[in-house]
Amino acid sequence: MFFLQLTRRFYKLLQSNATPHEVALGFVLGMCLGLLPAGNLGTTVLFVGLVLFLRCALSAVFFGLFVFKALYVAGAYKVCHALGEKVLEDLGEGVKGVFFDGFRTPGVAMLSLQKHIVTGGIVAAILLAGPVYLAMRWLANFVRDRYLERLKKSRVFNAITSFWAVKALKHVFIG
């Protein structure tokens, strides 16, 4: 039943009045939240503030959060930890002192950037943001322009959707 609701919400998201930019931006912000550990209050507050400040589709944020948190739990946290360890440990000694002193300042200390897994999640989110944004924007454009418009104009689609059983299924899936 859960995957049914998830499919329904994704379909409604693609049919909503949100632009492809808003859908893609929301998905990327959800991805950023999904690649961070759950107990990190500072970065969560930072990204939730970004979600509220930027104009994006909230359903896309939650969908991206679900997808990438599932990947995170399935094993992406190991990649994030290794990436964070590589970034934090391979800094030069001169830069490392300044960098770690910056972690102790009151506002930045709440972000827990000295932890490998947090830094790795942020670096992974930065590296994936561009490709994921472009892919989601393309998907939203593709589904809206080509698939939905052609489907609504089709005689076969109109004939099928006029049956009572299909209307009942539409009510279950879409609402």
C-alpha positions in Angstrom: 0.0 0.0 0.0 2.9 2.3 0.8 4.4 2.0 -2.7 0.9 2.6 -4.2 0.7 5.9 -2.3 4.2 6.8 -3.3 3.4 6.2 -7.0 0.2 8.2 -6.7 2.1 11.2 -5.1 4.8 11.1 -7.8 2.2 11.0 -10.6 0.3 13.9 -8.9 3.6 15.8 -8.6 4.3 15.5 -12.3 0.7 16.7 -13.1 0.8 19.6 -10.6 1.1 23.2 -11.5 4.8 23.2 -10.3 7.3 24.0 -13.1 9.9 21.4 -14.0 12.5 23.7 -12.3 10.5 23.6 -9.0 10.2 19.8 -9.2 13.9 19.3 -9.9 15.0 21.8 -7.2 12.7 20.1 -4.7 14.0 16.7 -5.6 17.7 17.9 -5.2 17.0 19.5 -1.8 15.3 16.2 -0.7 18.4 14.4 -2.0 20.6 16.7 0.1 18.6 15.9 3.2 18.5 12.2 2.4 22.3 11.9 2.2 22.8 13.3 5.7 22.7 11.3 8.9 19.3 11.6 10.6 20.6 12.9 13.9 22.3 15.9 12.6 20.1 18.8 13.7 22.2 21.7 12.2 22.4 20.6 8.6 18.8 19.5 8.8 17.7 22.9 10.0 19.9 24.5 7.3 18.3 22.5 4.4 14.8 22.8 5.8 15.4 26.6 5.8 16.5 26.4 2.2 13.4 24.4 1.3 11.2 27.0 2.9 13.1 30.0 1.4 13.4 28.7 -2.2 10.4 28.1 -4.3 10.2 24.4 -4.9 7.7 21.6 -4.9 7.4 20.2 -1.3 6.2 16.9 -2.6 9.3 16.6 -4.7 11.4 17.3 -1.6 9.7 14.5 0.3 10.0 12.2 -2.7 13.7 12.9 -3.0 14.2 12.5 0.7 12.5 9.1 0.6 14.5 7.9 -2.4 17.9 9.0 -1.1 17.3 8.1 2.5 16.4 4.6 1.3 19.7 4.5 -0.7 21.5 5.9 2.4 20.2 3.2 4.7 20.9 0.5 2.0 24.6 1.3 2.0 25.3 4.8 0.6 26.3 5.8 4.1 29.5 3.8 3.6 30.3 5.8 0.5 29.6 9.1 2.3 31.8 8.1 5.2 34.7 7.1 2.9 34.3 10.3 0.9 34.2 12.4 4.0 37.2 10.6 5.4 39.1 11.3 2.2 38.2 15.0 2.2 39.0 15.6 5.9 42.1 13.5 6.2 43.8 14.6 2.9 43.7 18.3 3.7 47.1 19.9 4.0 48.3 20.5 7.5 48.2 24.3 7.2 44.7 24.2 5.8 43.6 21.6 8.3 44.3 23.8 11.3 42.3 26.7 9.9 39.6 24.4 8.7 39.1 22.6 12.0 39.3 25.9 14.0 36.4 27.1 11.8 34.4 24.0 12.9 34.5 25.3 16.5 32.8 28.6 15.8 29.3 28.7 17.4 27.2 28.6 14.2 29.3 26.2 12.3 29.9 23.8 15.2 26.2 22.9 15.1 26.6 21.5 11.6 29.0 18.7 12.8 31.3 19.1 9.8 34.2 17.5 11.6 32.4 14.1 11.3 33.4 12.1 8.3 29.9 11.0 7.5 28.4 14.5 7.5 31.1 16.0 5.4 30.9 13.1 3.0 27.1 13.5 2.7 27.5 17.1 1.9 30.3 16.5 -0.6 28.2 13.7 -2.2 25.2 16.0 -2.4 27.3 18.7 -4.0 28.7 16.3 -6.6 25.3 14.8 -7.4 23.2 18.0 -7.4 23.9 19.0 -11.0 23.3 15.7 -12.7 20.2 14.9 -10.5 18.7 18.3 -11.2 19.2 18.0 -14.9 17.8 14.4 -14.9 14.7 15.4 -12.9 14.0 18.5 -15.0 14.3 16.4 -18.1 12.0 13.7 -16.7 9.4 16.3 -15.7 9.5 17.9 -19.1 9.4 14.6 -20.9 6.4 13.3 -18.9 4.4 16.5 -19.2 5.1 17.4 -22.8 5.2 14.1 -24.5 3.5 11.6 -22.4 0.6 13.3 -20.7 -0.5 15.6 -23.6 -0.5 12.7 -26.1 -2.3 10.5 -23.7 -5.1 13.0 -23.0 -5.7 13.5 -26.7 -5.8 9.7 -27.5 -9.2 8.3 -28.4 -8.3 4.9 -26.9 -7.4 6.6 -23.6 -10.6 8.5 -23.5 -12.6 5.3 -24.3 -10.8 3.3 -21.6 -11.1 6.0 -18.9 -14.9 6.3 -19.5 -15.5 2.8 -18.0 -16.6 2.6 -14.4 -13.9 0.2 -13.3 -11.2 2.4 -14.6 -12.8 5.4 -12.8 -12.8 3.4 -9.6 -9.1 2.5 -10.0 -8.3 6.2 -10.8 -10.0 7.2 -7.6 -7.9 4.6 -5.7 -4.6 5.6 -7.3 -4.9 9.3 -7.9 -7.7 10.4 -5.5 
